[in-house]
Amino acid sequence: MSLMKQTLGVLLAGGQGERLWPLTRDRAKPAVPFGGIYRIVDITLSNCINSDLRRVFVLTQYKALSLNRHIRQAWSPLVGLGEFIEVLPPQMRVSTNWYLGTADAVYQNIYSIGSEPSNYVLILSGDHIYKMDYQKMIRQHVDSGADVTLATIEMDPEQARGRFGVIETDREGRVVGFEEKPQEPKRSAFNPSKCNASMGIYVFNTQLLIPILIADAEDPKSGHDFGHDILPKIYPKYRVYAYNFIDENKKEALYWRDVGTIDAYYEANMDLVAVSPVFNLYDKAWPIRTWQQQYPPAKFVFAEENRMGVATDSIVAGGSIISGGRVNRSILGYDVRVNSYSQVEDSIIFNHVNIGRYARIRRAIIDRHVNIPERTEIGYDPQADAERYFVSEQGVVVVVRKESMLEEPE
């Protein structure tokens, strides 16, 4: 039996996404649109399919309606007998609480995990952008005789400080130290100018994971989190190894982005519109899958000198019409209309948005179903923007509808 058939995936998709507010007001963080036609969760699930991992539980919790719908439409048809990508909402079978942490989320689904025959459990996060062949990680895990393997990426200590778990290893790659979000990250044994940051991807031997989760659940002092609680306890007792990230994106620099903040999310999207994109959506050897609504092709109309429908260095999804407006270095989702004499640059426009005539939008994220009135200016007057909209630390303006609209499709 192949290694991946012996592996069960558990994708954590239940976080509140507080740092990505207000985009997470009406949806779970993994359901936030990405790259025009995708959702953030599509990246990790595509990694699963491309790695031949065909049994995955997706653990949801907060505002999961659109996420549940998307996974049902996009991913259920891809699996067959004995294979699945299945949403598991909180069931409270072993607890009366909502998920208290990442480890508790897995623990509360221990019956579902235990019911599936597996030798290994691969724990994943649903809010990162990267390309990774999990099969290579599982192979190293088995070949090294590890009980637990943690995926790591080399990172500048300044970048990791206070943000990521940092792992110390010996020269064989065995973990000899772990700190969650340290202020002074320990340096890599292989590259003293870097540190080994945890990617939040873990492989456990199934027979070890279950008793560890039970012990953690019974510990009243635990925060029930893998990074804070479980990993620091287990590396001295068990064979815990690091797996150094191998990037299937095939660029000079390793690409892995935590899109947990508005600015990080904005930058990851902007990475897509370069002439030679930093994160390549067009790689046929590593396809990114999703479900797409049925819309007609994008359309660009009016060829007058001062009223030309044009988009440059941009991604434009189906059903969108650039009607005499100009779009530059931007991402437009489905069914977006950019009307005459308007300008959109360095922006992310979600589905079903109408941009009125003579409007000017710069360095903004416009949420779904927003109507931008004629002559509106966004991204040109920081003080006026801050009075009307949410503005990130780096000045990205986020515009959402005033009322919540969970019932409407994205």
N, C-alpha and C positions, 0 to 999 in steps of 0.2 A: 504494500500500500504506500502511495506517495506521501511525502511529509505533509503536504498541504491538506490531504484528506484526513490526516490525523490531527489537524489544527482547527480550533474554533476561534473565530474572531469576535471580540466584544468592543463595540465602538461607543465611546462615551459622548453622548450628544445632548446632555440634559442641563448644561450650565445656563445660568440666567443671562450671561453676556452683558453684565452691567457696564463694562468699559466700552462696549460698542453701542450704547444708548445714543440716540433714540432709534437706531435701526432695529433694535431688538425690542421695541415697545410692543409690537404686534406679532413677533415671530421669534423662534429659537435662533440662537446664533448660527448653528450649522445650516439653517434655512435661508440665511441672508444671501441675496444674489451675488454672483461673482462672474466677471468676464462676459457680461451681456446675456448669456443664455444658461449659465450654470448656477448651482448653489454651492456654498462652501463645502458642504458634506460630499458633493460629487467627486471632489478631488481624492479624498481618502477612500471612498467606495470604488473609484476607478483603480486606485492602487491595489485594492483587494482583488478585483476581477483580473487585472493584468498580472497579478502574482499567483493566479489560480487558487485563490482563497475563496471558496464558494459557500461557506457557512458562516454567517455573520449575524450576531444580535446587535441591534441598535438601541441603546438605552436612552430614552427620552424622558423629559420631565416638564420643563417650563414652556408654555405657549407653543405646544408641539403640533397644533392642527395642520399648519401648512407644511411642516416637515414630514408628518405622517403621510399626508396626501402625496407629497412629492416622491417619497420612497416607494409608496404603493404604485404610483404611475411609472416611475423611472426604472425601478430596480427589481420589482417582483417578477416581471416577465423574463429576466435574465437567468433565472435559476430553474432547476428541474428536480427530478426525483432525488431525494436525499440532500438537496442543496437549497439554500434559502438566504435571503436578506430580510430579516424579520424585526419589526419594531416591537420593543418591550416597554410599555409604559410602567410607571411605578405600580406594583401590585400589593405591596405591604404584606406579603406572605410571612416574612420573618421579622417584621418591624411595624410599628405604628407611626413611623416618621417618614417624611419625605427624605430623599437622599441627603445624607449629612456630609458626604465627601465622595471623592472618586472611588475609594475602596468600598465604602458603604453601598454605592450604586451597584457595584459588582456583587457584593455580598447579598443584597436584597434580591438578586436574580440567581442565587446559587442553585435553586432547584432546576431552573431552565438550563443552566450551564451543566449541571450534573447529569441531566437527562440525555445530553448529546455525547456519544462516545468520542473521546478525544484524549490524546496524550499531551497536547500543548494548548495553552490559551494565549492568544495574542490580543493584548489590550491596546486600543487605539484611541486617539482624540479626533473629534469631528470638526475641529476649527483651525487646521493648519493647511498651508499650501505647499506642496512638495510632491516629488515623484520618487517612490521607493519600492523596490522589489522585496516584499516581505519574505519571499521564499529563501533569499540569500541569508537573511537574519535567522530564520528557522534552521537552516543548514548549519550555520556557525554554532547555534545553540546546541544542536545535537552533537556535532563533531567535538565540541569543547567539553562535553559532559556536564554542561551547566544545569543548575536548578532554575536559575532566573537569568535572563539576558535583558539589558537595557540599551536602547538605541541612543547614541550620542552624536553630537556634531561639534566639530572644533569651532570655537568662537573667540573673538577678542574678549578678554576679561572685562573691559569696560562695558561691552554690550551685554554681557551676562549678569553683571552686578545687580543684585536685588530683583532680577526678573526670572531667572531660570535655576533649576536644580543643577548642581555642579558635581561631577563624579571624578574621583581619583582612582587610578588603576596602577597595577604594577606593570612590568615590561611584558607580561603575558596577556594583559588585558583584563585581569581579574580585578574586580572592584575592591578597593581597600579603604575607600572613604566616600561619603555622600553628605552634601549639605544642600538644604532647600533654600534657594534664593540668597546666597551669602553676599555680604558686602565686600569681602575680599576673596574672590574665587581662586581656588588652588589651580596651579598650572598643570598642563598635560605632561605626562611622563615621556611622550614622544615629541612634543613640540612646545618648548618652554614659553613661547610667546603667546600661546593659546590656552584655553581651558576646554574641558569636555562638558558641554551642556547637555542635559537630559532633554530628549525630544518628546517625552511623555508616551513613549511606545515601549511596551514591556512584553516579554515572553516568559510565561511560567509553565513549569511542568504541572499538569492538572492535579496530580495527586498531592502536590505541595500547596498549590494555590488555595484549595478549599480549606484545609486546616488553618492556614495563615489568616484567611478572611474571618473564620469563626473566632480565632483567638483575638483578632483586632476588634471584632464586634463586641466581645465580652470585656474589653478593656475600657473602663469608664474614663480614663485619662486621655484616650486617643481621640484625635480629630477625624479619624477614619478616612485619611487621605494617603494615597500611595507615596507621594513625594515627602510629605511632612512626617508620616508615621510609619508606614510599612517598610519602605526601602532602607531607612537608617537602622532599623532593627534587624533586618535579615542578612545584610551583607557580611557581618562577622560570623554568622552561623552556617550559611549555605554557600554553595558555589555560584556566585553572582558575577557575571561577566558583562563587559561593555561591547556593543557592536558599533563599529565606526560607520556612520552613514555613507552609503554609496548612492550617488545621485543619478537617477535615470533621466534627468533633464539634459544631461550631457553638455553642460556648459563649463567654462573654465572655473567659475566660482560655484561652490555648493549653494543650491537654492532651497531654503526652508524658511517659511515665514509664519510666525504666529500672528494671526490677524485679529487679535483680541481687542485692539483699540481702533478708533476711527482713523487715526493717522496711519497706522500699520495697514489697515484694510485699504485705505485710499492708495497708498504706495504700491501695494501688491497688485491692485487693478491697473495702475499706471505702468507697471512693469510689462503689461501685455501689449501695449500699443506702439512700442518701439519698432523700427523697421526690422531689426533682428531682436525679437522679444526675449527678455531675460528668462521668462517662464514660457515655454513653447506649447501653445495649445494645438499646434498644427503637426505634431510629431505622430506619424501614422504607426510607428512602432510602439507608442505608448498612448493610446487614445484615451481622452477624457470623455466619459459618457454622461448623459443626462436624459431627461424627458423634455421635449420641446412642444409647445402648443403649435397648432396648425395655423400659420399666418402666410399671406402672400410674401413674395420677395421684397426686400427693402427697395425704396424708390427715391430717386433724386430728380427734382423737377425745377424748371425755369433756368434758362441759360442767358438771361439778361446780364449786362455788365454789373449792375448794382443790386441784382436780385437773382443770385445764382444758388441753386441747391447743391451744396458740395460738402463732402466730408474728407478730411485728410488726416493721416496717422491715427485712424479711429477704427473701432469695431462697431458695426451697426447690425442689430438683430432683425429678424423678419418682421414684416408688418409696419416697419417704421418708414416715415416719409419725411425727407428733407425738402421742404417746399419753399425754396427761395431763401433759405437760411444757410449759415456757415457753421460747420462743426470741425473742430481741430483738437487733436490729442485727447479724445474722449471715448467713452464707452456708452452706447445706447442699447437699452434692452428692447423687448418686444413692443410694437404698437406705440412708438413715440412719434410725435409730430413736432417738427421744428419749423415754425412758420416764417414768412417772408421778413427779410431784413434783420432777423435775430442772429445772435452769435453765441455759440457754446464752445468753451475751450477748457481743457484740463479738468474735465468733469465726468461724473458717473451719473447717468440718467436711467432710473429703473423703468419697469414696464408701465405702459398706459399713461404716459406723461404728455401733456400738451404745453408747448412753449410758445407764448403769444408773440405777435409781431413786435419788432424793435426791442425785444428783451435781450439783455446781455448777462451771461452766466459764466463765471470763471471760478475754478477751484472749488467746486461744489458737488454735493451728492444730493440728488433729487429723488425722493422715495416714490413708490408706485402711486398712481392715481392722483398725482398732484397737477393742478392747473396753474401755470405761471402766467399771470395777466400781462397784457401788452405793456411794453416799456419798463418792465420790472428790471432792476439791476441787482445782481447778487454776486458778491465777491469783489466789489470795487470800493465799498465803504465799510471798513471793519466795525466802526461804531454802530452804524445803522443795521448791519447784519446781526450784531450781538443783541440788539434790542428786539429783533424779530425771530431769529433762528438760533439753533445750537451751533456754536463755533468751536472747533477743536483747538488744542494747544498750538498746532502749527497753522491755524487759520483756515482749515477746511470747513466750509459752511454746509450744514445738513438741514434739508428742508423736508418736513413730513406734513401730512395732513393733520389738521387740528384734532379730528375725532379718530378714535380707533376704528379699524375696519377689518376685523378678523374674518368676517364672513366672505369677503370678496376675494376672488382668485388673484394670484400674483402673476 
